[in-house]
Amino acid sequence: VQLQASGGGLVQAGGSLRLSCTASGRAFSGYGMGWFRQAPGKEREFVAAISWSGTSRNYADSVKGRFTISRDNAKNTVYLQMNSLKPEDTAVYYCAAEWSYWGEISNNYGYWGQGTLVTVSS
């Protein structure tokens, strides 16, 4: 599975962005998908994940109520809608995929995209 993330950019606090991650290669619909982020000088952290069917979703406490993860298996794409952005959301955002896994542990994902930078100005 090859993953290509896009949609990052510069936004003011309180604004919104939608990230996309498009997969190619093997059957996308069987893979759980996750979003992680890494801020400068910090470790990579879990943001959100979604099951292969889209019926199960997990979120980090820091983004609950503001971010929404979704997927369109017909388009081999997972999305992260980010609303009410805060300066502390500034990070490189990575999408990840793993067969039948959609948890919070980054080491359990075998496939990673290249990352897309999100910068939130105050």
N, C-alpha and C positions, 0 to 999 in steps of 0.2 A: 504494500500500500504506500503510495506517495501522496503526501499532503501539501497543499499550497494554501497558506493563510494570507488574507488580505483585509483591507478596510481600516487599518490604523491611520492615525493622523493627529493633528493638533486641534484641541477643542477647549473651550472655556469651561470652568467649573459650572455644573448644572446642566451642561449639554449632553448630547447623546451621540453614540457611534454604534454602527453594526459591523461586527467582524464576520468574515466568512472563511470557511475552510473547505476546500474542495479536494476530494480524494480521487485517485485514479489507481488502477491496478485491480486488485481482487474485489470480490463482492463486498461492497460497502455496507450493505444492509445488515450484515452479521456482526459488525464491529460496534462496540461501545466507543463513544467519543468524549474527549475531555478538553477543557481549556485550562491552561496554567499561565502564570505570569511571573516575571522576574524583574524586580526593580533594581536600580543600580545599587550595588553593594549588599544586596540581599539574596537569600536563597529563593529558588523557584517555589512557588506556592500554588496550591489548587484553587481554582476559581469555580468551575462548574463541570458537570458531566451529564451525559444522557445515554440511556440504554439504546440498544440496536433498534428497538421498535419505537422509541420516543416516548414511551409511557412512564418511564422512571427517570427522574432528574434529581441531581444533587447540587447543592450550592454551598460555597463557603459562607460563613456567617457574615463576613464583611461585605458581601454583595447581595445577600438575600433581600428581595423586595426592589432591587434596582436593576439587576441583570436577569436576562432570560435566555436560556439555551434552547435551541430547537434544531430540527434536522429535516431535510427533504431527501429521502432516499432515492427518489426518482432523479434528482440532480446531483447525487453523491456529495451533498453539501451539508455542513453543520454551521449554525449561526450563533453568535453571541450578541444579543441586543443589550447595549449598555446605556442606561438612563441615569440621570442625576449624578453625573460623573464628578468625582472629587480629585483634588490634586494627588492624593495618596493612591489613586488608581493608575497613576503613571507607571508604565512598565512595558517591557516587551511581552506580548501575549503569544503563547504557543498553543497550537492544537495538537492533540495526540489521539491515537487510535489503538485499540486492542480488541482481539476477538473475544466477545462476550464478557467484557469487563468495562465498568463505568464507575470505578471508585475514585478515591482521593489520592492514592499512592502513585506518584509519578513513575517510580521504578517498575510498576506493573504494566506500563504502556510500552509497547515495542516499536511504535511508529510515531514519528514527530515531524511537524512542519518546521519551517525555517524561522518563524516568528514575525510578528508585525508590531511596530512601535506605536503605543498610545501615549500621548502627552496631554495632560490636563493642566491648563494654566489657571492660576487663582485670580 
